[in-house]
Amino acid sequence: MESFFRAIEDLFVNVLFMPLDALRFMHSWWGASTLNWIFMIIGAVAFVYWMLQLKKYNDSGEERKDVSGHSFL
């Protein structure tokens, strides 16, 4: 059973995380931070998209905003 977990460790450490190790040992800050910037851009685009969808839903007037709009009020 121990060899099974060693194989999983070897897969993750030596195969799947190899590109991240290459980024970690770069001498350029911009090169090493490229993946973080990509994730930040994806998050910003998703946030803007979500806010535009919420605005569209709010402007359509479908939601009941009176006091009896929800059963817990």
GIZI-V277036 format. One record per helix or strand. SS is the DSSP state (h for helix, s for strand). FROM is the first residue (numbers start at 1). LEN is the number of residues. If there is no record, write none. Layout:
# GIZI-V277036
SS/FROM/LEN ; SS/FROM/LEN
This chain:
# GIZI-V277036
h/2/15 ; h/18/7 ; h/29/4 ; h/34/27 ; h/67/3
